[in-house]
Amino acid sequence: MMSSNEKIREVGEGSSSRSSSGGAITIAPPDHHQPQPPLPPPPQLSRYESQKRRDWNTFGQYLKNQRPPVPLSNCNYNHVLDFLKYLDQFGKTKVHLHGCLFFGQPEPPGPCTCPLRQAWGSLDALIGRLRAAYEENGGLPESNPFASGAIRVYLREVRDSQAKARGIPYKKKKKKRNMQIKTSKTAAVAATFQLQSS
């Protein structure tokens, strides 16, 4: 009788003693070195999660490249502001200077020598991702340098100066919550008026 650990393998090569099925039966020891099926790949990160990880790694590398290197535990809003200013050199948004002929024109008719900067919206989104990544990597919300008031002030100044320089007014989006409250108040007033009229 064969144990369950042994494999049965039929060999149908030119054997002289054939069984009625036409092949010889050979008992082979179990193969302990059989390759395991590959593990399923880790779930794909969303585009947002991938970008957040890249941003976090870039910021960490920026801190390491400082002289002397800055440990994340010593990072404060000044390091974040310096990082945002450092990123300007890689920007692709033309921001006209006050002396430029095209200052305040949304579609300038020709080229100029004004610098390229990071767009305000890109910086705002970056700070949002880094604020989340900081807390996901063990940082406390109350000490989050990306949530500092100084960062919000800086972003507001960048937004306003870019809007003036590019001639593109910034329009604040209205919050839906306020619209819903106004709608429900209007409906309540109308219902009260109808009850009083009847």
C-alpha atoms as an extended CHARMM CRD file, in Angstrom:
* protein
*
       198  EXT
         1         1  MET       CA              0.0000000000        0.0000000000        0.0000000000  PROA      1               0.0000000000
         2         2  MET       CA              1.3080000000        3.4770000000       -0.9160000000  PROA      2               0.0000000000
         3         3  SER       CA              1.4720000000        6.3020000000        1.5730000000  PROA      3               0.0000000000
         4         4  SER       CA             -0.1640000000        9.6230000000        0.7970000000  PROA      4               0.0000000000
         5         5  ASN       CA              3.2890000000       11.2470000000        0.7390000000  PROA      5               0.0000000000
         6         6  GLU       CA              4.3120000000        9.3530000000       -2.3610000000  PROA      6               0.0000000000
         7         7  LYS       CA              3.4450000000       10.3540000000       -5.8770000000  PROA      7               0.0000000000
         8         8  ILE       CA              2.3760000000        7.8500000000       -8.4700000000  PROA      8               0.0000000000
         9         9  ARG       CA              3.6640000000        8.5180000000      -11.8960000000  PROA      9               0.0000000000
        10        10  GLU       CA              2.9730000000        6.5090000000      -14.9990000000  PROA      10              0.0000000000
        11        11  VAL       CA              5.8700000000        6.1250000000      -17.3490000000  PROA      11              0.0000000000
        12        12  GLY       CA              4.8310000000        5.0390000000      -20.8290000000  PROA      12              0.0000000000
        13        13  GLU       CA              8.2600000000        4.8730000000      -22.3700000000  PROA      13              0.0000000000
        14        14  GLY       CA              9.3740000000        1.6370000000      -24.0700000000  PROA      14              0.0000000000
        15        15  SER       CA              9.1390000000       -0.5980000000      -20.9920000000  PROA      15              0.0000000000
        16        16  SER       CA              9.1130000000       -4.3540000000      -21.6650000000  PROA      16              0.0000000000
        17        17  SER       CA              6.7340000000       -5.2200000000      -18.8600000000  PROA      17              0.0000000000
        18        18  ARG       CA              3.5750000000       -3.2910000000      -19.5620000000  PROA      18              0.0000000000
        19        19  SER       CA              0.4820000000       -3.3510000000      -17.4930000000  PROA      19              0.0000000000
        20        20  SER       CA             -2.9140000000       -3.7000000000      -19.0370000000  PROA      20              0.0000000000
        21        21  SER       CA             -3.1520000000        0.0810000000      -19.2230000000  PROA      21              0.0000000000
        22        22  GLY       CA             -0.0340000000        0.1700000000      -21.3610000000  PROA      22              0.0000000000
        23        23  GLY       CA              2.3390000000        1.9370000000      -18.9780000000  PROA      23              0.0000000000
        24        24  ALA       CA              4.6460000000        0.9750000000      -16.1210000000  PROA      24              0.0000000000
        25        25  ILE       CA              3.8910000000        2.2650000000      -12.6470000000  PROA      25              0.0000000000
        26        26  THR       CA              6.7730000000        3.8980000000      -10.8320000000  PROA      26              0.0000000000
        27        27  ILE       CA              6.6900000000        5.2510000000       -7.3000000000  PROA      27              0.0000000000
        28        28  ALA       CA              8.4840000000        8.5960000000       -6.9220000000  PROA      28              0.0000000000
        29        29  PRO       CA              9.3120000000       10.2620000000       -3.6050000000  PROA      29              0.0000000000
        30        30  PRO       CA              7.5170000000       13.5330000000       -2.8820000000  PROA      30              0.0000000000
        31        31  ASP       CA              9.1750000000       16.6100000000       -4.3770000000  PROA      31              0.0000000000
        32        32  HSD       CA              9.8880000000       18.9660000000       -1.4710000000  PROA      32              0.0000000000
        33        33  HSD       CA             11.5590000000       21.5480000000       -3.6990000000  PROA      33              0.0000000000
        34        34  GLN       CA              8.5600000000       22.1610000000       -5.8760000000  PROA      34              0.0000000000
        35        35  PRO       CA              8.1910000000       25.8830000000       -6.5680000000  PROA      35              0.0000000000
        36        36  GLN       CA              5.3670000000       27.4900000000       -4.6410000000  PROA      36              0.0000000000
        37        37  PRO       CA              2.7710000000       29.3930000000       -6.6140000000  PROA      37              0.0000000000
        38        38  PRO       CA              3.6120000000       33.1130000000       -6.6220000000  PROA      38              0.0000000000
        39        39  LEU       CA              1.9230000000       35.2280000000       -3.9960000000  PROA      39              0.0000000000
        40        40  PRO       CA             -0.7200000000       37.5540000000       -5.3430000000  PROA      40              0.0000000000
        41        41  PRO       CA              0.6980000000       41.0320000000       -5.9440000000  PROA      41              0.0000000000
        42        42  PRO       CA             -0.1030000000       43.6340000000       -3.2960000000  PROA      42              0.0000000000
        43        43  PRO       CA             -3.1800000000       45.6620000000       -4.1330000000  PROA      43              0.0000000000
        44        44  GLN       CA             -2.4750000000       48.5190000000       -6.5300000000  PROA      44              0.0000000000
        45        45  LEU       CA             -2.3230000000       51.9030000000       -4.8450000000  PROA      45              0.0000000000
        46        46  SER       CA             -4.6730000000       54.5720000000       -6.0950000000  PROA      46              0.0000000000
        47        47  ARG       CA             -3.1810000000       57.4590000000       -8.0170000000  PROA      47              0.0000000000
        48        48  TYR       CA             -3.5880000000       59.6680000000       -4.9480000000  PROA      48              0.0000000000
        49        49  GLU       CA             -1.8810000000       57.1490000000       -2.6280000000  PROA      49              0.0000000000
        50        50  SER       CA              1.0060000000       56.6640000000       -5.0770000000  PROA      50              0.0000000000
        51        51  GLN       CA              1.5140000000       60.4190000000       -5.3930000000  PROA      51              0.0000000000
        52        52  LYS       CA              1.3000000000       60.8560000000       -1.6240000000  PROA      52              0.0000000000
        53        53  ARG       CA              4.0230000000       58.2070000000       -1.1410000000  PROA      53              0.0000000000
        54        54  ARG       CA              6.2470000000       59.8630000000       -3.7770000000  PROA      54              0.0000000000
        55        55  ASP       CA              5.7410000000       63.2990000000       -2.2020000000  PROA      55              0.0000000000
        56        56  TRP       CA              6.5380000000       61.9510000000        1.2640000000  PROA      56              0.0000000000
        57        57  ASN       CA              9.7170000000       60.2690000000        0.0090000000  PROA      57              0.0000000000
        58        58  THR       CA             10.7600000000       63.4530000000       -1.8370000000  PROA      58              0.0000000000
        59        59  PHE       CA             10.2730000000       65.5600000000        1.2930000000  PROA      59              0.0000000000
        60        60  GLY       CA             12.2270000000       63.0330000000        3.3750000000  PROA      60              0.0000000000
        61        61  GLN       CA             15.0740000000       63.1320000000        0.8460000000  PROA      61              0.0000000000
        62        62  TYR       CA             14.9960000000       66.9520000000        0.9010000000  PROA      62              0.0000000000
        63        63  LEU       CA             15.4500000000       66.9090000000        4.6970000000  PROA      63              0.0000000000
        64        64  LYS       CA             18.3220000000       64.4000000000        4.4430000000  PROA      64              0.0000000000
        65        65  ASN       CA             20.0870000000       66.5940000000        1.8710000000  PROA      65              0.0000000000
        66        66  GLN       CA             20.0930000000       69.6280000000        4.1820000000  PROA      66              0.0000000000
        67        67  ARG       CA             23.3960000000       70.5430000000        5.8110000000  PROA      67              0.0000000000
        68        68  PRO       CA             23.2470000000       69.3370000000        8.5200000000  PROA      68              0.0000000000
        69        69  PRO       CA             20.5370000000       66.7310000000        7.7590000000  PROA      69              0.0000000000
        70        70  VAL       CA             17.2330000000       67.4010000000        9.5100000000  PROA      70              0.0000000000
        71        71  PRO       CA             15.5450000000       64.4550000000       11.2540000000  PROA      71              0.0000000000
        72        72  LEU       CA             11.8080000000       64.3330000000       10.6500000000  PROA      72              0.0000000000
        73        73  SER       CA             11.2030000000       64.6920000000       14.3870000000  PROA      73              0.0000000000
        74        74  ASN       CA             12.8990000000       68.1370000000       14.2590000000  PROA      74              0.0000000000
        75        75  CYS       CA             11.0590000000       69.3040000000       11.1420000000  PROA      75              0.0000000000
        76        76  ASN       CA              8.9760000000       72.4620000000       11.5280000000  PROA      76              0.0000000000
        77        77  TYR       CA              6.9900000000       74.7860000000        9.2820000000  PROA      77              0.0000000000
        78        78  ASN       CA             10.1720000000       76.6790000000        8.2740000000  PROA      78              0.0000000000
        79        79  HSD       CA             11.5160000000       73.5160000000        6.6570000000  PROA      79              0.0000000000
        80        80  VAL       CA              8.2000000000       73.0890000000        4.8430000000  PROA      80              0.0000000000
        81        81  LEU       CA              8.3020000000       76.6990000000        3.5820000000  PROA      81              0.0000000000
        82        82  ASP       CA             11.8880000000       76.2100000000        2.3770000000  PROA      82              0.0000000000
        83        83  PHE       CA             10.8080000000       73.0070000000        0.6140000000  PROA      83              0.0000000000
        84        84  LEU       CA              7.9650000000       74.8140000000       -1.1970000000  PROA      84              0.0000000000
        85        85  LYS       CA             10.3480000000       77.5690000000       -2.3220000000  PROA      85              0.0000000000
        86        86  TYR       CA             12.8880000000       74.9420000000       -3.4310000000  PROA      86              0.0000000000
        87        87  LEU       CA             10.2080000000       73.3070000000       -5.6010000000  PROA      87              0.0000000000
        88        88  ASP       CA              9.6500000000       76.5740000000       -7.5080000000  PROA      88              0.0000000000
        89        89  GLN       CA             12.7270000000       75.8680000000       -9.6370000000  PROA      89              0.0000000000
        90        90  PHE       CA             10.8790000000       72.8860000000      -11.1380000000  PROA      90              0.0000000000
        91        91  GLY       CA              7.6590000000       74.8160000000      -11.8350000000  PROA      91              0.0000000000
        92        92  LYS       CA              5.9960000000       75.1040000000      -15.2310000000  PROA      92              0.0000000000
        93        93  THR       CA              3.6720000000       78.0610000000      -14.6220000000  PROA      93              0.0000000000
        94        94  LYS       CA              4.7560000000       81.4570000000      -15.9890000000  PROA      94              0.0000000000
        95        95  VAL       CA              4.3250000000       84.0790000000      -13.2710000000  PROA      95              0.0000000000
        96        96  HSD       CA              4.8590000000       87.6180000000      -14.6070000000  PROA      96              0.0000000000
        97        97  LEU       CA              6.8560000000       90.0730000000      -12.5200000000  PROA      97              0.0000000000
        98        98  HSD       CA              5.5560000000       93.5880000000      -11.7390000000  PROA      98              0.0000000000
        99        99  GLY       CA              7.7880000000       95.2250000000      -14.3660000000  PROA      99              0.0000000000
       100       100  CYS       CA              6.7560000000       92.8250000000      -17.1470000000  PROA      100             0.0000000000
       101       101  LEU       CA              4.6280000000       94.1780000000      -20.0240000000  PROA      101             0.0000000000
       102       102  PHE       CA              2.4080000000       91.1120000000      -19.7040000000  PROA      102             0.0000000000
       103       103  PHE       CA              1.7420000000       91.4420000000      -15.9620000000  PROA      103             0.0000000000
       104       104  GLY       CA             -1.9550000000       90.7940000000      -15.3580000000  PROA      104             0.0000000000
       105       105  GLN       CA             -2.6500000000       89.4820000000      -18.8740000000  PROA      105             0.0000000000
       106       106  PRO       CA             -4.1850000000       85.9940000000      -18.9310000000  PROA      106             0.0000000000
       107       107  GLU       CA             -2.9950000000       85.3140000000      -22.4950000000  PROA      107             0.0000000000
       108       108  PRO       CA              0.1890000000       87.2720000000      -23.2290000000  PROA      108             0.0000000000
       109       109  PRO       CA              0.8310000000       87.8950000000      -26.9470000000  PROA      109             0.0000000000
       110       110  GLY       CA              4.5170000000       86.9600000000      -26.7730000000  PROA      110             0.0000000000
       111       111  PRO       CA              7.2870000000       85.3950000000      -24.7130000000  PROA      111             0.0000000000
       112       112  CYS       CA              8.9630000000       87.0610000000      -21.7620000000  PROA      112             0.0000000000
       113       113  THR       CA             11.7910000000       86.3150000000      -19.3510000000  PROA      113             0.0000000000
       114       114  CYS       CA              9.6120000000       86.0030000000      -16.2530000000  PROA      114             0.0000000000
       115       115  PRO       CA             10.2830000000       82.9440000000      -14.0860000000  PROA      115             0.0000000000
       116       116  LEU       CA              8.4270000000       79.6650000000      -14.0980000000  PROA      116             0.0000000000
       117       117  ARG       CA              6.9620000000       78.7270000000      -10.7320000000  PROA      117             0.0000000000
       118       118  GLN       CA              4.9410000000       75.9710000000       -9.1470000000  PROA      118             0.0000000000
       119       119  ALA       CA              1.2510000000       76.7230000000       -9.5980000000  PROA      119             0.0000000000
       120       120  TRP       CA             -0.6590000000       77.5460000000       -6.4310000000  PROA      120             0.0000000000
       121       121  GLY       CA             -3.0850000000       74.6470000000       -6.9520000000  PROA      121             0.0000000000
       122       122  SER       CA             -0.2040000000       72.1790000000       -7.1910000000  PROA      122             0.0000000000
       123       123  LEU       CA              1.3420000000       73.4650000000       -3.9640000000  PROA      123             0.0000000000
       124       124  ASP       CA             -2.0070000000       73.3760000000       -2.1890000000  PROA      124             0.0000000000
       125       125  ALA       CA             -2.6190000000       69.7600000000       -3.2490000000  PROA      125             0.0000000000
       126       126  LEU       CA              0.9560000000       68.8180000000       -2.2920000000  PROA      126             0.0000000000
       127       127  ILE       CA              0.5300000000       70.2270000000        1.2170000000  PROA      127             0.0000000000
       128       128  GLY       CA             -2.7360000000       68.3150000000        1.5980000000  PROA      128             0.0000000000
       129       129  ARG       CA             -1.0360000000       65.0390000000        0.6790000000  PROA      129             0.0000000000
       130       130  LEU       CA              1.9680000000       65.7120000000        2.9320000000  PROA      130             0.0000000000
       131       131  ARG       CA             -0.2860000000       66.6690000000        5.8440000000  PROA      131             0.0000000000
       132       132  ALA       CA             -2.0520000000       63.2960000000        5.5280000000  PROA      132             0.0000000000
       133       133  ALA       CA              1.2180000000       61.3770000000        5.0210000000  PROA      133             0.0000000000
       134       134  TYR       CA              2.7640000000       62.9660000000        8.1280000000  PROA      134             0.0000000000
       135       135  GLU       CA             -0.0040000000       61.6160000000       10.3480000000  PROA      135             0.0000000000
       136       136  GLU       CA             -0.0850000000       58.2360000000        8.5740000000  PROA      136             0.0000000000
       137       137  ASN       CA              3.6370000000       57.8910000000        9.3130000000  PROA      137             0.0000000000
       138       138  GLY       CA              3.1910000000       58.3890000000       13.0570000000  PROA      138             0.0000000000
       139       139  GLY       CA              3.2040000000       62.1690000000       13.3790000000  PROA      139             0.0000000000
       140       140  LEU       CA              0.8200000000       63.7900000000       15.8420000000  PROA      140             0.0000000000
       141       141  PRO       CA             -1.8640000000       66.0750000000       14.3750000000  PROA      141             0.0000000000
       142       142  GLU       CA             -1.0730000000       68.8550000000       16.8620000000  PROA      142             0.0000000000
       143       143  SER       CA              2.5970000000       68.9380000000       15.8010000000  PROA      143             0.0000000000
       144       144  ASN       CA              1.9890000000       68.5540000000       12.0480000000  PROA      144             0.0000000000
       145       145  PRO       CA              4.2200000000       71.1690000000       10.3470000000  PROA      145             0.0000000000
       146       146  PHE       CA              2.1500000000       70.9260000000        7.1440000000  PROA      146             0.0000000000
       147       147  ALA       CA             -0.9690000000       72.0700000000        9.0210000000  PROA      147             0.0000000000
       148       148  SER       CA              0.7010000000       75.1900000000       10.4180000000  PROA      148             0.0000000000
       149       149  GLY       CA             -0.9980000000       78.5620000000       10.0540000000  PROA      149             0.0000000000
       150       150  ALA       CA              2.2030000000       79.9020000000        8.4610000000  PROA      150             0.0000000000
       151       151  ILE       CA              1.7770000000       77.3990000000        5.6110000000  PROA      151             0.0000000000
       152       152  ARG       CA             -1.8250000000       78.5140000000        5.0290000000  PROA      152             0.0000000000
       153       153  VAL       CA             -0.7210000000       82.1690000000        4.9680000000  PROA      153             0.0000000000
       154       154  TYR       CA              2.0750000000       81.3660000000        2.4870000000  PROA      154             0.0000000000
       155       155  LEU       CA             -0.3010000000       79.4670000000        0.1890000000  PROA      155             0.0000000000
       156       156  ARG       CA             -2.8230000000       82.3250000000        0.3010000000  PROA      156             0.0000000000
       157       157  GLU       CA             -0.0930000000       84.8270000000       -0.6410000000  PROA      157             0.0000000000
       158       158  VAL       CA              1.0800000000       82.6150000000       -3.5210000000  PROA      158             0.0000000000
       159       159  ARG       CA             -2.5030000000       82.2280000000       -4.7340000000  PROA      159             0.0000000000
       160       160  ASP       CA             -3.2030000000       85.9670000000       -4.6600000000  PROA      160             0.0000000000
       161       161  SER       CA              0.1030000000       87.0050000000       -6.2450000000  PROA      161             0.0000000000
       162       162  GLN       CA             -0.2200000000       84.4270000000       -9.0350000000  PROA      162             0.0000000000
       163       163  ALA       CA             -3.8070000000       85.4700000000       -9.7120000000  PROA      163             0.0000000000
       164       164  LYS       CA             -2.7220000000       89.1200000000      -10.1280000000  PROA      164             0.0000000000
       165       165  ALA       CA              0.3960000000       88.3140000000      -12.1470000000  PROA      165             0.0000000000
       166       166  ARG       CA             -1.4170000000       85.9890000000      -14.5240000000  PROA      166             0.0000000000
       167       167  GLY       CA             -4.6090000000       88.0300000000      -14.7510000000  PROA      167             0.0000000000
       168       168  ILE       CA             -6.6910000000       85.0680000000      -13.6710000000  PROA      168             0.0000000000
       169       169  PRO       CA             -8.9480000000       85.9440000000      -10.7470000000  PROA      169             0.0000000000
       170       170  TYR       CA             -9.2720000000       83.3020000000       -8.0730000000  PROA      170             0.0000000000
       171       171  LYS       CA            -12.8850000000       82.4630000000       -7.3820000000  PROA      171             0.0000000000
       172       172  LYS       CA            -13.6110000000       80.7030000000       -4.1400000000  PROA      172             0.0000000000
       173       173  LYS       CA            -15.9540000000       77.7570000000       -4.5420000000  PROA      173             0.0000000000
       174       174  LYS       CA            -19.1380000000       78.0140000000       -2.5440000000  PROA      174             0.0000000000
       175       175  LYS       CA            -19.6140000000       75.2790000000       -0.0140000000  PROA      175             0.0000000000
       176       176  LYS       CA            -22.4920000000       72.9320000000       -0.7570000000  PROA      176             0.0000000000
       177       177  ARG       CA            -23.4200000000       72.7580000000        2.9140000000  PROA      177             0.0000000000
       178       178  ASN       CA            -24.3380000000       76.4650000000        2.9640000000  PROA      178             0.0000000000
       179       179  MET       CA            -26.4020000000       76.0320000000       -0.1890000000  PROA      179             0.0000000000
       180       180  GLN       CA            -28.3120000000       73.1170000000        1.3710000000  PROA      180             0.0000000000
       181       181  ILE       CA            -28.9920000000       75.0610000000        4.5670000000  PROA      181             0.0000000000
       182       182  LYS       CA            -30.2680000000       78.0470000000        2.5700000000  PROA      182             0.0000000000
       183       183  THR       CA            -32.4910000000       75.7580000000        0.4920000000  PROA      183             0.0000000000
       184       184  SER       CA            -33.9460000000       74.0750000000        3.5750000000  PROA      184             0.0000000000
       185       185  LYS       CA            -34.5340000000       77.4680000000        5.2520000000  PROA      185             0.0000000000
       186       186  THR       CA            -36.3130000000       78.7290000000        2.1330000000  PROA      186             0.0000000000
       187       187  ALA       CA            -38.4910000000       75.6120000000        2.0730000000  PROA      187             0.0000000000
       188       188  ALA       CA            -39.2850000000       76.0110000000        5.7870000000  PROA      188             0.0000000000
       189       189  VAL       CA            -40.2670000000       79.6760000000        5.3040000000  PROA      189             0.0000000000
       190       190  ALA       CA            -42.4750000000       78.7540000000        2.3370000000  PROA      190             0.0000000000
       191       191  ALA       CA            -44.1590000000       75.9660000000        4.3260000000  PROA      191             0.0000000000
       192       192  THR       CA            -44.7610000000       78.3130000000        7.2780000000  PROA      192             0.0000000000
       193       193  PHE       CA            -46.2130000000       80.9510000000        4.9440000000  PROA      193             0.0000000000
       194       194  GLN       CA            -48.5740000000       78.3820000000        3.4060000000  PROA      194             0.0000000000
       195       195  LEU       CA            -49.7510000000       77.2410000000        6.8680000000  PROA      195             0.0000000000
       196       196  GLN       CA            -50.4020000000       80.8240000000        7.9590000000  PROA      196             0.0000000000
       197       197  SER       CA            -52.3210000000       81.6150000000        4.7490000000  PROA      197             0.0000000000
       198       198  SER       CA            -54.7420000000       78.7160000000        5.1200000000  PROA      198             0.0000000000
